[in-house]
Amino acid sequence: MSDALLTVAPQRWALLALARLRSLWQRWFLWLLLAVLVSALLVTVVWLAGRHEVEQVQAALDRDTADAVSDLRSGFQRNAQSLRATQAPGADRALWPDIAASLLREHREWLRLEWRDAALRPLQAVNTPYRMRILDEATRGAEQSDVTLACAAARKLGAPAYSPSHYVPIAGGGGVEVMELCVPIDAGGYLVASYSLRDALIELVGPTLTRGQEVAFTEADGTRLVALGTSRRTGTRVFTSQQLIDLPGTALMLRVDGWRAAPDLFPNMLTALVTAISIALVSVLVLLARDTRRRLRAERDLADALAFRKAMEDSVITGLRARDLQGRITYVNPAFCEMVGFSPEELMAGNAETSAAPGAPSAPEAPYWPTELAHEYQQRQARRLAGGMPPREGFESVFMRKDGTRFPVLIFEAPLINAHKVQTGWMSAFIDVSEQRRIEELSRASQERLQASARLATVGEMASLLSHELTQPLAAIASYASGSLNLLGPHAKGDQGEVAMAVRRIAEQADRAGQVIRSVHDFVRRRDRTREPVAPQALIDAVLPLVRLQARKLGVIIEVVFEDKLPAAMCDRTLVEQVLLNLARNAMQAMDSPDNVGSRVLRLRVARAVAVGGTGQEDGRRWIEFSVADLGCGIGAEVAERLFTPFFTTRADGMGLGLSLCRTVVEQHGGALVFEPNKPRGTVFRFTLPAAG
């Protein structure tokens, strides 16, 4: 055991020594880091102070340069005006040399003034009295390029213009940079003034600028033309500022170089202040280090809690929305954004606009509110913000997606309470119930279809029962009619003849009614009907007597049109006659309305047709088309969608089975029943039947 203790003790001491060294290293590392930071702070303060002084010097130099450029431009303009004034109306040409000499004494920057004609030939010339003659008369002819350029620019601009500078050598060495000014005169010709650029700097630039700086004219590429001022001293820094002098016909750069000594260090007071701030910074850093550890621990816990809550909010399919007490949206989860189609930025963008607008309402509108329900939602939100409690079981509403579609939602709302037990807003949960409503609608539609099927079955049973029950009475009517005809005899005359005709019509209609009942009975029982060739005119003639009876009551004019040489139709005569009769009656009833203004015409037309199948290919057989056209008010879009639906009718006394049965009869014959708008108004119903043979 003693050997084990001896082995463990050195290991413990080694671990303790490593822990102490680590602690010392961390402590000294922090102090070293602090010293580096303080040194960097001092260096930065000194550097910023020097940079500030440099910027101040440069800014002052830029201002002086701008002032000098302004002085130069003003001086050039005054000189041009003075030169133009020598040609005032009424000036004598003989007096011009004296006037020019007076101007030269006032403007030392001019070397020579010339009066030239329109061809630039010199007429008169005067040189400055302050210099020896520099410009040779032999070189001042009309072909002088600098004067030609200046005068060409002046003639083009209609105002004074300048030439580029040119170098004029002086006898004995050296030379002068000269610039020509050309001023056009109204009487024709030009006045030319030759500038000495060095004298222009002396006369037109303030003397204070040249005392501590060097001022120079340069070209655009930096070539120095003339310079004036103090030369650079050793141990100084150069500050340069240059600006463009844009003159008509040429451009010069004014460059100003300033000489300043390197900035000194700050006084001791500022150093002491920086040291005191550094000590305070050390103390603050120590306190901040402790506070930072506590904050990091709290932030880590808070980040975990926020991540957990975020994961929960992103996983739910229920939309969540938070509002403050002014009705502004403060939070939405991804499910709500997906539900309404707006991003969180779009939903909260209206908050800033509403709060920034003067007199903005306390309850701003939301972009997912339908326009037609916005006022109702405003009132509901105002009641909620006033303290009204929502129902605990929630309530239904309608929202609008970004694409404009509406969808129903179930809303649950509760007060939003903070940690101090104070209400800061409202939290709302939304459930999209559009899928539930769709399933309910499908269930309701299925129920309606089942009810319709049951009613159709009931109608079939009633049709079978009626056909069975009415057969005997109709047979009795036919028998009594035949007996009456036998009693009247075949040679009845006068009133007896008319009675015999009426009894004969009764017998015919009773027999027809029996055929109709048998056809309906066979149709309901889905028996195969016997079809026969029937002339189209016979089908129309069979229903015309009944149609005319109703037409007389309603004031309808009947027009019947047959195409020539029509073949016979292969059909069940009784059923097709009922189809024609039903369509004709519907057409006349459509024209019997207060909205129908004008003539009432029922048009029955029979013609050849070509049937087209569902594959888009024409049927090779021959077809006959029957059409019934009216001049009524037409069929609306909503009615057209449900026109052939069983039990759908627009009349209070209708059953809604007529058109449905008509289409079924036509389709059993292989044809099709369609409708289309009539021109100028009304509707045309068309159906096709196969031709015999």
C-alpha positions as CSV (number, residue, x, y, z in Angstrom):
1,M,0.0,0.0,0.0
2,S,2.9,2.4,0.8
3,D,4.3,1.8,-2.7
4,A,1.0,2.7,-4.2
5,L,0.7,5.9,-2.2
6,L,4.2,6.9,-3.3
7,T,3.2,6.3,-6.9
8,V,0.0,8.3,-6.7
9,A,1.4,11.3,-4.9
10,P,3.8,12.5,-7.7
11,Q,1.0,12.2,-10.2
12,R,-1.3,14.4,-8.1
13,W,1.5,17.0,-7.6
14,A,2.1,17.0,-11.4
15,L,-1.6,17.6,-12.1
16,L,-1.8,20.5,-9.6
17,A,1.4,22.1,-11.1
18,L,-0.1,21.9,-14.6
19,A,-3.4,23.5,-13.4
20,R,-1.4,26.3,-11.6
21,L,0.7,26.9,-14.7
22,R,-2.4,27.0,-16.8
23,S,-4.0,29.5,-14.5
24,L,-0.9,31.8,-14.4
25,W,-0.6,31.6,-18.2
26,Q,-4.3,32.6,-18.6
27,R,-3.8,35.5,-16.2
28,W,-0.6,36.8,-17.8
29,F,-2.0,36.3,-21.3
30,L,-4.9,38.6,-20.3
31,W,-2.6,41.2,-19.0
32,L,-0.4,41.0,-22.1
33,L,-3.5,41.3,-24.3
34,L,-4.6,44.3,-22.3
35,A,-1.2,46.0,-22.7
36,V,-1.3,45.4,-26.4
37,L,-4.7,46.9,-26.6
38,V,-3.7,50.0,-24.6
39,S,-0.6,50.5,-26.8
40,A,-2.7,50.1,-29.9
41,L,-5.1,52.7,-28.4
42,L,-2.3,55.3,-27.9
43,V,-0.9,54.7,-31.3
44,T,-4.3,55.0,-32.9
45,V,-5.0,58.3,-31.0
46,V,-1.7,59.9,-32.2
47,W,-2.3,58.6,-35.8
48,L,-5.8,60.0,-35.8
49,A,-4.6,63.3,-34.5
50,G,-1.9,63.6,-37.2
51,R,-4.4,62.5,-39.9
52,H,-6.9,65.1,-38.7
53,E,-4.2,67.8,-39.0
54,V,-3.3,66.6,-42.5
55,E,-6.9,66.7,-43.5
56,Q,-7.3,70.2,-42.1
57,V,-4.2,71.4,-44.1
58,Q,-5.4,69.7,-47.2
59,A,-9.0,71.1,-46.8
60,A,-7.5,74.6,-46.4
61,L,-5.4,74.2,-49.4
62,D,-8.4,73.0,-51.5
63,R,-10.3,76.1,-50.4
64,D,-7.4,78.4,-51.3
65,T,-7.2,76.7,-54.7
66,A,-10.9,77.1,-55.3
67,D,-10.7,80.8,-54.4
68,A,-7.7,81.2,-56.7
69,V,-9.6,79.5,-59.6
70,S,-12.5,81.8,-59.0
71,D,-10.3,84.9,-59.0
72,L,-8.7,83.8,-62.3
73,R,-12.0,83.2,-64.0
74,S,-13.3,86.5,-62.8
75,G,-10.1,88.3,-63.9
76,F,-10.2,86.7,-67.4
77,Q,-13.9,87.7,-67.8
78,R,-13.2,91.3,-66.7
79,N,-10.3,91.6,-69.1
80,A,-12.4,90.3,-72.0
81,Q,-15.1,92.9,-71.1
82,S,-12.5,95.7,-70.9
83,L,-11.1,94.7,-74.3
84,R,-14.6,94.6,-75.8
85,A,-15.3,98.1,-74.3
86,T,-12.6,99.6,-76.5
87,Q,-14.9,99.0,-79.5
88,A,-17.9,100.9,-78.0
89,P,-20.2,102.5,-80.6
90,G,-18.7,105.7,-81.8
91,A,-15.1,104.9,-80.9
92,D,-12.6,106.4,-83.3
93,R,-10.1,104.1,-84.9
94,A,-7.4,106.7,-84.6
95,L,-7.9,106.9,-80.9
96,W,-7.8,103.1,-80.4
97,P,-3.9,103.0,-79.8
98,D,-4.2,105.4,-76.9
99,I,-7.1,103.4,-75.4
100,A,-5.1,100.2,-75.9
101,A,-2.0,101.7,-74.3
102,S,-4.1,102.8,-71.3
103,L,-5.4,99.3,-70.9
104,L,-1.9,97.8,-71.1
105,R,-0.8,100.1,-68.3
106,E,-3.7,98.8,-66.1
107,H,-3.2,95.1,-67.0
108,R,0.4,94.0,-66.6
109,E,-0.6,90.5,-67.6
110,W,-1.0,91.6,-71.2
111,L,2.0,91.7,-73.5
112,R,0.3,93.0,-76.6
113,L,-3.1,94.2,-78.0
114,E,-3.9,93.9,-81.7
115,W,-6.8,94.9,-83.9
116,R,-7.2,92.6,-86.8
117,D,-9.6,92.5,-89.7
118,A,-11.9,89.6,-90.7
119,A,-9.0,87.8,-92.5
120,L,-6.9,88.1,-89.3
121,R,-4.5,90.6,-90.9
122,P,-3.1,93.1,-88.2
123,L,-4.5,96.6,-88.5
124,Q,-3.1,98.2,-85.4
125,A,-1.0,96.8,-82.5
126,V,0.3,98.2,-79.1
127,N,2.9,96.5,-76.9
128,T,3.1,96.6,-73.1
129,P,5.3,99.4,-71.7
130,Y,6.6,97.2,-68.8
131,R,8.6,94.7,-70.9
132,M,10.9,94.7,-73.7
133,R,9.3,93.7,-77.0
134,I,9.0,90.0,-76.9
135,L,6.5,89.3,-79.8
136,D,8.1,89.9,-83.2
137,E,6.0,91.8,-85.8
138,A,7.2,89.4,-88.5
139,T,5.6,86.4,-86.7
140,R,2.3,88.1,-85.9
141,G,0.8,87.7,-89.4
142,A,-2.6,86.3,-90.5
143,E,-1.1,82.8,-90.7
144,Q,-0.2,82.6,-87.0
145,S,-1.7,79.3,-85.8
146,D,-2.5,80.3,-82.2
147,V,-4.4,83.4,-83.1
148,T,-6.2,81.4,-85.9
149,L,-7.3,78.8,-83.4
150,A,-8.5,81.4,-80.9
151,C,-10.4,83.5,-83.4
152,A,-12.0,80.4,-85.1
153,A,-13.3,79.3,-81.6
154,A,-14.5,82.9,-80.9
155,R,-16.3,83.1,-84.3
156,K,-18.0,79.7,-83.6
157,L,-19.0,80.6,-80.1
158,G,-19.9,84.3,-80.8
159,A,-17.9,85.2,-77.6
160,P,-14.3,85.6,-76.5
161,A,-12.1,82.5,-76.8
162,Y,-8.6,81.5,-75.9
163,S,-5.8,79.6,-77.6
164,P,-3.6,76.9,-76.1
165,S,-0.5,78.3,-74.5
166,H,2.7,78.5,-76.6
167,Y,6.3,79.2,-75.8
168,V,7.9,82.4,-77.1
169,P,11.7,82.4,-76.8
170,I,13.5,85.6,-75.7
171,A,16.8,86.8,-77.2
172,G,19.6,86.0,-74.8
173,G,18.0,82.8,-73.4
174,G,14.8,81.9,-71.8
175,G,11.3,82.5,-72.9
176,V,7.7,83.2,-72.0
177,E,4.5,81.1,-72.0
178,V,1.9,83.1,-73.9
179,M,-1.8,82.5,-74.4
180,E,-3.9,84.4,-77.0
181,L,-7.3,85.9,-76.3
182,C,-9.5,86.7,-79.3
183,V,-12.6,88.9,-79.0
184,P,-14.9,89.2,-82.1
185,I,-16.3,92.8,-82.7
186,D,-19.6,93.7,-84.1
187,A,-18.2,95.9,-86.9
188,G,-16.2,93.0,-88.2
189,G,-12.7,91.8,-87.3
190,Y,-11.2,90.8,-84.0
191,L,-9.3,92.2,-81.0
192,V,-6.4,90.0,-79.9
193,A,-4.8,90.1,-76.5
194,S,-1.6,88.2,-75.7
195,Y,-1.4,87.0,-72.1
196,S,1.8,86.2,-70.2
197,L,0.8,83.2,-68.0
198,R,3.4,84.1,-65.4
199,D,2.2,87.7,-65.2
200,A,-1.4,86.4,-65.1
201,L,-0.5,84.4,-61.9
202,I,1.1,87.5,-60.4
203,E,-1.7,89.9,-61.2
204,L,-4.9,87.8,-61.0
205,V,-4.0,85.5,-58.0
206,G,-4.0,86.9,-54.5
207,P,-0.5,87.5,-53.1
208,T,-1.3,85.7,-49.9
209,L,-1.6,82.4,-51.8
210,T,2.0,82.6,-53.2
211,R,3.7,83.4,-49.9
212,G,3.6,80.0,-48.4
213,Q,2.8,77.9,-51.5
214,E,3.9,77.3,-55.0
215,V,1.2,78.1,-57.6
216,A,1.6,76.9,-61.2
217,F,-0.2,76.6,-64.4
218,T,-0.1,73.0,-65.8
219,E,-1.6,71.2,-68.8
220,A,-4.1,68.4,-68.4
221,D,-1.3,65.8,-68.6
222,G,0.5,67.4,-65.7
223,T,3.2,69.3,-67.8
224,R,4.1,72.4,-65.8
225,L,4.0,75.7,-67.8
226,V,4.8,78.4,-65.3
227,A,5.3,78.4,-61.5
228,L,5.3,81.1,-58.9
229,G,5.8,81.1,-55.1
230,T,7.9,79.7,-52.4
231,S,10.1,76.6,-53.2
232,R,10.0,73.5,-51.0
233,R,11.9,73.5,-47.7
234,T,13.7,70.5,-46.3
235,G,11.9,68.4,-43.7
236,T,8.4,69.4,-44.9
237,R,5.5,67.5,-46.4
238,V,4.0,68.3,-49.7
239,F,0.2,69.0,-49.9
240,T,-1.1,69.4,-53.5
241,S,-4.4,70.6,-54.8
242,Q,-5.3,71.2,-58.4
243,Q,-8.4,72.3,-60.2
244,L,-9.4,72.8,-63.8
245,I,-9.8,76.3,-65.3
246,D,-12.1,75.7,-68.2
247,L,-11.8,78.6,-70.7
248,P,-13.5,78.8,-74.1
249,G,-11.2,77.2,-76.6
250,T,-8.7,75.8,-74.1
251,A,-8.3,74.4,-70.6
252,L,-5.6,75.0,-67.9
253,M,-5.0,73.3,-64.6
254,L,-4.1,75.4,-61.5
255,R,-1.8,73.5,-59.2
256,V,-1.0,74.7,-55.7
257,D,1.7,72.9,-53.6
258,G,1.8,73.7,-49.9
259,W,4.7,73.0,-47.5
260,R,3.9,72.0,-44.0
261,A,6.1,70.6,-41.2
262,A,5.2,67.1,-39.8
263,P,2.6,67.4,-37.0
264,D,4.0,67.3,-33.4
265,L,2.9,64.9,-30.7
266,F,0.0,65.8,-28.5
267,P,0.7,67.6,-25.2
268,N,1.2,65.7,-21.9
269,M,-2.3,66.4,-20.7
270,L,-3.7,64.3,-23.5
271,T,-1.3,61.5,-22.8
272,A,-2.3,61.5,-19.1
273,L,-5.9,61.4,-20.1
274,V,-5.3,58.4,-22.4
275,T,-3.4,56.7,-19.5
276,A,-6.3,57.3,-17.1
277,I,-8.7,56.0,-19.7
278,S,-6.6,52.9,-20.2
279,I,-6.6,52.2,-16.4
280,A,-10.4,52.6,-16.4
281,L,-10.5,50.3,-19.4
282,V,-8.6,47.6,-17.5
283,S,-11.1,47.8,-14.6
284,V,-14.0,47.7,-16.9
285,L,-12.6,44.8,-18.7
286,V,-12.3,42.8,-15.5
287,L,-15.9,43.5,-14.6
288,L,-17.0,42.8,-18.1
289,A,-15.2,39.5,-18.1
290,R,-17.2,38.3,-15.1
291,D,-20.4,39.7,-16.5
292,T,-19.6,38.1,-19.9
293,R,-19.3,34.7,-18.4
294,R,-22.7,35.0,-16.7
295,R,-24.2,36.4,-19.9
296,L,-22.8,33.6,-22.1
297,R,-24.3,31.0,-19.7
298,A,-27.7,32.8,-19.8
299,E,-27.5,33.2,-23.6
300,R,-26.6,29.6,-24.1
301,D,-29.6,28.5,-22.1
302,L,-31.8,31.0,-23.9
303,A,-30.6,29.9,-27.3
304,D,-31.4,26.3,-26.4
305,A,-34.9,27.4,-25.3
306,L,-35.4,29.4,-28.5
307,A,-34.2,26.6,-30.7
308,F,-36.6,24.2,-28.9
309,R,-39.5,26.6,-29.3
310,K,-38.6,27.3,-33.0
311,A,-38.5,23.6,-33.7
312,M,-41.9,23.2,-32.2
313,E,-43.4,26.2,-34.1
314,D,-42.0,25.0,-37.4
315,S,-43.3,21.5,-36.9
316,V,-47.0,22.4,-36.2
317,I,-49.5,22.9,-39.0
318,T,-51.5,25.4,-37.1
319,G,-50.9,29.0,-38.0
320,L,-49.8,31.3,-35.2
321,R,-49.9,35.1,-35.2
322,A,-49.1,37.6,-32.4
323,R,-50.3,41.2,-32.3
324,D,-49.6,44.0,-30.0
325,L,-52.2,46.2,-28.3
326,Q,-52.3,48.5,-31.3
327,G,-53.2,45.6,-33.7
328,R,-49.8,45.5,-35.4
329,I,-48.5,42.0,-36.2
330,T,-45.3,41.2,-34.2
331,Y,-44.9,37.5,-35.0
332,V,-46.0,34.8,-37.5
333,N,-44.9,31.2,-37.8
334,P,-44.1,29.5,-41.1
335,A,-47.4,27.6,-41.1
336,F,-49.3,30.9,-41.1
337,C,-47.2,32.3,-43.9
338,E,-47.7,29.2,-46.0
339,M,-51.4,29.4,-45.3
340,V,-51.9,33.0,-46.5
341,G,-49.1,33.1,-49.1
342,F,-47.3,36.2,-47.6
343,S,-43.8,36.3,-46.2
344,P,-43.2,37.6,-42.7
345,E,-41.7,40.8,-44.2
346,E,-44.8,41.5,-46.2
347,L,-47.1,40.9,-43.3
348,M,-45.1,43.2,-41.0
349,A,-44.4,45.8,-43.7
350,G,-47.7,47.5,-43.1
351,N,-46.9,48.0,-39.4
352,A,-44.1,50.5,-40.2
353,E,-46.2,52.4,-42.8
354,T,-49.1,52.6,-40.4
355,S,-47.0,53.8,-37.5
356,A,-45.1,56.3,-39.6
357,A,-48.2,57.8,-41.2
358,P,-49.7,60.8,-39.3
359,G,-53.2,60.1,-38.0
360,A,-52.9,56.3,-38.8
361,P,-55.7,54.1,-37.4
362,S,-55.0,52.1,-34.3
363,A,-56.0,48.8,-36.0
364,P,-54.3,48.5,-39.4
365,E,-55.8,46.3,-42.1
366,A,-54.1,43.0,-42.8
367,P,-53.2,42.0,-46.4
368,Y,-55.0,38.6,-46.0
369,W,-58.3,40.3,-45.3
370,P,-60.8,40.0,-48.2
371,T,-61.7,43.4,-49.6
372,E,-65.5,42.8,-49.2
373,L,-65.1,41.8,-45.5
374,A,-62.4,44.3,-44.4
375,H,-64.9,46.6,-42.6
376,E,-66.3,43.7,-40.7
377,Y,-62.8,42.5,-39.7
378,Q,-61.9,46.1,-38.6
379,Q,-64.9,46.2,-36.3
380,R,-64.1,42.8,-34.8
381,Q,-60.4,43.7,-34.3
382,A,-61.5,47.0,-32.7
383,R,-63.7,45.1,-30.2
384,R,-60.9,42.7,-29.5
385,L,-58.3,45.5,-28.9
386,A,-60.9,47.3,-26.6
387,G,-60.8,44.3,-24.3
388,G,-63.5,42.0,-25.7
389,M,-62.9,38.4,-24.9
390,P,-63.2,35.9,-27.9
391,P,-65.3,32.7,-27.5
392,R,-63.3,29.9,-26.1
393,E,-64.5,27.4,-28.7
394,G,-63.2,29.8,-31.5
395,F,-65.0,31.2,-34.5
396,E,-64.9,30.8,-38.2
397,S,-63.8,33.4,-40.7
398,V,-62.6,33.8,-44.3
399,F,-59.0,34.8,-45.3
400,M,-57.6,35.7,-48.7
401,R,-54.3,34.3,-50.1
402,K,-51.8,36.4,-51.9
403,D,-53.2,35.1,-55.3
404,G,-56.7,36.4,-54.3
405,T,-58.3,33.0,-53.5
406,R,-60.5,32.8,-50.4
407,F,-60.4,29.9,-47.8
408,P,-62.2,29.3,-44.5
409,V,-60.3,29.3,-41.2
410,L,-61.1,28.4,-37.6
411,I,-59.6,31.1,-35.2
412,F,-58.8,30.7,-31.6
413,E,-57.5,33.8,-29.7
414,A,-56.1,34.3,-26.2
415,P,-54.5,37.3,-24.4
416,L,-50.7,37.5,-24.6
417,I,-49.3,37.9,-21.1
418,N,-45.6,38.8,-20.4
419,A,-43.5,37.8,-17.4
420,H,-44.8,40.8,-15.4
421,K,-48.4,39.5,-15.7
422,V,-49.2,42.4,-18.1
423,Q,-51.1,41.9,-21.3
424,T,-49.0,43.0,-24.3
425,G,-51.2,41.8,-27.1
426,W,-53.1,38.8,-28.5
427,M,-52.0,35.4,-29.7
428,S,-54.1,33.8,-32.4
429,A,-54.1,30.2,-33.7
430,F,-55.6,29.5,-37.2
431,I,-56.7,26.2,-38.7
432,D,-57.3,25.9,-42.4
433,V,-60.7,24.1,-42.7
434,S,-60.9,24.3,-46.5
435,E,-60.2,20.6,-46.9
436,Q,-62.8,19.8,-44.3
437,R,-65.3,22.0,-46.1
438,R,-64.4,20.3,-49.4
439,I,-65.0,16.9,-47.9
440,E,-68.3,18.1,-46.5
441,E,-69.2,19.5,-49.9
442,L,-68.4,16.2,-51.6
443,S,-70.5,14.4,-49.0
444,R,-73.4,16.8,-49.6
445,A,-73.1,16.4,-53.4
446,S,-73.1,12.6,-52.9
447,Q,-76.2,12.9,-50.8
448,E,-77.9,15.0,-53.5
449,R,-76.9,12.5,-56.2
450,L,-78.4,9.6,-54.1
451,Q,-81.5,11.6,-53.5
452,A,-81.8,12.4,-57.2
453,S,-81.3,8.7,-58.0
454,A,-84.0,7.8,-55.6
455,R,-86.3,10.3,-57.1
456,L,-85.5,9.0,-60.5
457,A,-86.3,5.5,-59.3
458,T,-89.6,6.8,-57.8
459,V,-90.4,8.6,-61.1
460,G,-89.8,5.3,-63.0
461,E,-92.1,3.4,-60.6
462,M,-94.7,6.2,-60.9
463,A,-94.4,6.1,-64.7
464,S,-94.8,2.3,-64.7
465,L,-97.8,2.6,-62.3
466,L,-99.4,5.4,-64.3
467,S,-98.9,3.5,-67.6
468,H,-100.5,0.5,-66.1
469,E,-103.4,2.4,-64.5
470,L,-104.1,4.7,-67.4
471,T,-104.2,2.0,-70.1
472,Q,-107.7,0.8,-69.2
473,P,-109.3,4.3,-69.0
474,L,-107.8,5.3,-72.3
475,A,-109.0,2.0,-73.9
476,A,-112.5,2.8,-72.5
477,I,-112.3,6.3,-74.0
478,A,-111.4,4.8,-77.3
479,S,-114.2,2.3,-77.1
480,Y,-116.8,4.9,-76.2
481,A,-115.6,7.1,-79.1
482,S,-115.8,4.2,-81.5
483,G,-119.3,3.4,-80.2
484,S,-120.4,7.1,-80.6
485,L,-119.1,7.1,-84.2
486,N,-121.1,3.9,-84.9
487,L,-124.3,5.5,-83.5
488,L,-123.8,8.7,-85.5
489,G,-123.3,6.6,-88.7
490,P,-121.0,7.1,-91.5
491,H,-123.2,9.7,-93.3
492,A,-123.8,12.2,-90.5
493,K,-124.4,15.7,-91.7
494,G,-124.7,19.2,-90.2
495,D,-124.2,19.3,-86.4
496,Q,-123.9,15.6,-86.3
497,G,-121.0,15.7,-88.8
498,E,-119.1,18.2,-86.6
499,V,-119.8,16.0,-83.5
500,A,-118.6,13.0,-85.4
501,M,-115.4,14.9,-86.3
502,A,-114.8,15.8,-82.7
503,V,-115.4,12.3,-81.5
504,R,-113.0,11.0,-84.2
505,R,-110.3,13.4,-82.9
506,I,-111.0,12.2,-79.3
507,A,-110.4,8.6,-80.4
508,E,-107.2,9.6,-82.2
509,Q,-105.8,11.5,-79.2
510,A,-106.8,8.6,-76.9
511,D,-105.0,6.2,-79.1
512,R,-102.0,8.6,-79.2
513,A,-102.0,8.9,-75.4
514,G,-102.0,5.1,-75.2
515,Q,-99.0,4.9,-77.5
516,V,-97.1,7.6,-75.5
517,I,-97.8,5.7,-72.2
518,R,-96.6,2.4,-73.7
519,S,-93.5,4.2,-75.1
520,V,-92.7,5.7,-71.7
521,H,-93.3,2.4,-70.0
522,D,-90.9,0.7,-72.4
523,F,-88.4,3.5,-72.1
524,V,-88.4,3.3,-68.3
525,R,-88.0,-0.4,-68.3
526,R,-85.2,-0.1,-70.9
527,R,-86.7,-2.4,-73.4
528,D,-85.5,-2.4,-77.0
529,R,-87.8,-0.2,-79.1
530,T,-88.8,-1.0,-82.6
531,R,-87.6,1.7,-84.9
532,E,-89.0,2.4,-88.3
533,P,-88.4,4.8,-91.1
534,V,-90.4,8.0,-90.6
535,A,-90.6,11.0,-92.9
536,P,-89.4,14.2,-91.0
537,Q,-92.4,16.1,-92.2
538,A,-94.7,13.4,-90.7
539,L,-92.9,14.0,-87.3
540,I,-93.4,17.7,-87.5
541,D,-97.1,17.4,-88.7
542,A,-97.9,15.1,-85.8
543,V,-96.9,17.7,-83.2
544,L,-98.1,20.9,-85.0
545,P,-101.8,20.7,-83.9
546,L,-100.8,20.7,-80.2
547,V,-98.1,23.3,-80.8
548,R,-100.5,25.6,-82.6
549,L,-103.0,25.4,-79.7
550,Q,-100.4,26.8,-77.3
551,A,-99.1,29.3,-79.9
552,R,-102.5,30.9,-80.3
553,K,-102.7,31.5,-76.5
554,L,-99.2,33.1,-76.4
555,G,-99.3,35.0,-79.7
556,V,-96.4,33.0,-81.2
557,I,-95.9,32.8,-85.0
558,I,-94.7,29.3,-86.2
559,E,-92.3,29.0,-89.1
560,V,-91.5,25.5,-90.5
561,V,-88.6,25.0,-92.9
562,F,-87.8,21.8,-94.7
563,E,-84.8,21.1,-96.8
564,D,-85.5,19.6,-100.2
565,K,-85.4,15.8,-100.7
566,L,-84.9,14.8,-97.1
567,P,-84.5,11.1,-96.4
568,A,-86.6,9.3,-93.8
569,A,-85.4,9.2,-90.2
570,M,-84.9,5.8,-88.5
571,C,-86.4,6.4,-85.0
572,D,-89.1,5.6,-82.5
573,R,-91.8,7.9,-83.8
574,T,-93.7,8.4,-80.5
575,L,-90.6,9.3,-78.5
576,V,-89.2,11.7,-81.1
577,E,-92.6,13.4,-81.4
578,Q,-92.5,14.0,-77.6
579,V,-89.0,15.4,-77.9
580,L,-90.1,17.9,-80.6
581,L,-93.2,18.8,-78.6
582,N,-91.2,19.4,-75.4
583,L,-88.6,21.6,-77.1
584,A,-91.4,23.6,-78.9
585,R,-93.3,24.2,-75.7
586,N,-90.1,25.2,-73.9
587,A,-89.3,27.7,-76.7
588,M,-92.7,29.3,-76.5
589,Q,-92.6,29.5,-72.7
590,A,-89.2,31.2,-73.0
591,M,-90.7,33.9,-75.2
592,D,-93.7,34.3,-72.8
593,S,-91.9,36.7,-70.3
594,P,-92.1,40.5,-69.6
595,D,-88.4,40.8,-70.6
596,N,-89.1,39.6,-74.1
597,V,-89.7,42.7,-76.2
598,G,-90.5,42.3,-79.9
599,S,-92.0,39.6,-82.2
600,R,-92.5,36.1,-81.0
601,V,-91.4,33.6,-83.7
602,L,-90.9,29.9,-83.3
603,R,-88.8,28.4,-86.1
604,L,-88.8,24.7,-86.8
605,R,-86.2,23.5,-89.3
606,V,-85.2,20.1,-90.7
607,A,-82.1,19.7,-92.8
608,R,-79.3,17.3,-93.6
609,A,-76.4,17.2,-91.1
610,V,-73.1,15.5,-90.5
611,A,-72.6,14.0,-87.0
612,V,-69.2,14.3,-85.3
613,G,-68.2,11.7,-82.8
614,G,-66.3,12.1,-79.6
615,T,-63.0,11.3,-81.3
616,G,-63.3,14.4,-83.5
617,Q,-63.9,12.4,-86.7
618,E,-67.0,12.7,-88.9
619,D,-69.5,9.8,-88.9
620,G,-69.8,8.3,-92.3
621,R,-73.6,7.7,-92.0
622,R,-76.2,10.2,-93.1
623,W,-77.9,12.3,-90.4
624,I,-81.0,14.5,-90.2
625,E,-80.9,17.6,-88.0
626,F,-83.9,19.0,-86.3
627,S,-83.7,22.6,-84.8
628,V,-86.1,24.5,-82.7
629,A,-85.3,28.3,-82.4
630,D,-86.9,31.0,-80.3
631,L,-86.5,34.7,-79.8
632,G,-86.6,34.6,-76.1
633,C,-84.1,36.1,-73.5
634,G,-81.5,33.3,-74.0
635,I,-79.9,31.0,-71.4
636,G,-77.4,32.4,-68.8
637,A,-74.0,30.9,-68.1
638,E,-75.1,29.5,-64.7
639,V,-78.3,27.9,-66.1
640,A,-76.4,26.5,-69.1
641,E,-74.1,24.4,-66.8
642,R,-77.1,22.6,-65.1
643,L,-79.6,22.7,-68.0
644,F,-79.7,18.9,-68.5
645,T,-79.4,18.0,-64.8
646,P,-82.4,16.0,-63.6
647,F,-84.9,17.9,-61.4
648,F,-83.3,21.3,-62.3
649,T,-85.8,23.8,-63.6
650,T,-86.2,27.6,-63.8
651,R,-90.0,27.4,-63.7
652,A,-92.0,27.3,-60.5
653,D,-94.4,24.6,-61.9
654,G,-91.7,22.5,-63.6
655,M,-90.3,19.1,-62.6
656,G,-86.9,19.5,-64.3
657,L,-87.1,16.2,-66.2
658,G,-88.1,17.3,-69.7
659,L,-84.7,18.2,-71.2
660,S,-82.9,15.4,-69.4
661,L,-85.4,12.8,-70.9
662,C,-85.1,14.5,-74.3
663,R,-81.3,14.2,-74.3
664,T,-81.6,10.5,-73.2
665,V,-84.0,9.7,-76.0
666,V,-81.8,11.4,-78.6
667,E,-78.7,9.7,-77.3
668,Q,-80.4,6.3,-77.4
669,H,-81.0,6.9,-81.1
670,G,-77.2,7.6,-81.5
671,G,-77.6,11.4,-82.0
672,A,-76.8,14.4,-79.9
673,L,-78.9,17.2,-78.3
674,V,-77.1,20.6,-78.1
675,F,-78.0,24.2,-77.8
676,E,-76.4,27.5,-78.8
677,P,-77.4,31.3,-78.8
678,N,-79.7,32.4,-81.5
679,K,-79.1,35.6,-83.5
680,P,-80.2,38.3,-82.8
681,R,-81.5,36.8,-79.5
682,G,-82.9,33.7,-78.1
683,T,-81.7,30.0,-78.2
684,V,-81.5,27.3,-80.8
685,F,-81.8,23.6,-79.7
686,R,-80.5,21.1,-82.3
687,F,-80.6,17.3,-82.2
688,T,-79.7,14.7,-84.9
689,L,-81.3,11.4,-85.9
690,P,-79.9,8.8,-88.2
691,A,-81.3,8.6,-91.7
692,A,-83.0,5.4,-92.9
693,G,-81.0,3.1,-95.2
